[in-house]
């Protein structure tokens, strides 16, 4: 049985947070923030800092035997294979359903006003992004194309960048914290994941808030989504369902912008998938999973040979 010492876990967290600030530093030093010409590139580079922190900790502190590192991180082997495949499918499509539910929650509470017939807000947005007189297909066709591209983006380019994060959060941190119990591991890892976003959240990323409230909203969102991604990790004994789910979450995060009434606005901290509406939607799914015993069924804790997360069941 391999257990990660607290010193290695703390080292990983400090490295992941520190490297994120280091990558984002040009955005702060330039004074232009997210308007910096390299902002997009730097944000994508920041997504690989958790993976880099894992590599440094595993190689420098050697807390996992060399031959067991891929297994510990959930990268290989992919077994039980049938479960891993089905969990990958759930990861690709589940976040789309949860985010759609968050849009419904936001509408139900009056945080966004929807136009589900003319899609006037999205039509207005598209028209403003092209030169006057540019012929456009019907708005419903544009929206349908957005939905059709989500699983492809989630499984390809988005998954590539999501892997940089997931190798750290669900690959390393959740197993490292798992001896504390399932819920402490999921809650703590989610909070750290949210805090890791601080260098760009404080510049207005996601919520257009430039103070600690933006970071707190992000921590809340990452705890909610982190429980679901962590469940995929523990339920499948693999990192890959969480990677695809993270990719799908990123690919469908802007769904709410497809449906508002033209001329209306909404606050992403309240109505967005990482905001309060997203917390509610995630919580509903989490409650169902908990009531059906899904968090107790963890293959890596079931006595299978070579599993590395062995710890008493909660």
HELIX and SHEET records of a PDB file:
HELIX    1   1 UNK A    6  UNK A   29  1                                  24    
HELIX    2   2 UNK A   33  UNK A   35  5                                   3    
HELIX    3   3 UNK A   39  UNK A   46  1                                   8    
HELIX    4   4 UNK A   49  UNK A   61  1                                  13    
HELIX    5   5 UNK A   66  UNK A   68  5                                   3    
HELIX    6   6 UNK A   69  UNK A   72  1                                   4    
HELIX    7   7 UNK A   81  UNK A  108  1                                  28    
HELIX    8   8 UNK A  120  UNK A  128  1                                   9    
HELIX    9   9 UNK A  139  UNK A  155  1                                  17    
HELIX   10  10 UNK A  157  UNK A  166  1                                  10    
HELIX   11  11 UNK A  167  UNK A  173  3                                   7    
HELIX   12  12 UNK A  174  UNK A  177  1                                   4    
HELIX   13  13 UNK A  178  UNK A  180  5                                   3    
HELIX   14  14 UNK A  182  UNK A  196  1                                  15    
HELIX   15  15 UNK A  198  UNK A  201  1                                   4    
HELIX   16  16 UNK A  212  UNK A  236  1                                  25    
HELIX   17  17 UNK A  240  UNK A  252  1                                  13    
HELIX   18  18 UNK A  255  UNK A  258  5                                   4    
HELIX   19  19 UNK A  268  UNK A  271  1                                   4    
HELIX   20  20 UNK A  276  UNK A  291  1                                  16    
HELIX   21  21 UNK A  299  UNK A  301  5                                   3    
END                                                                             
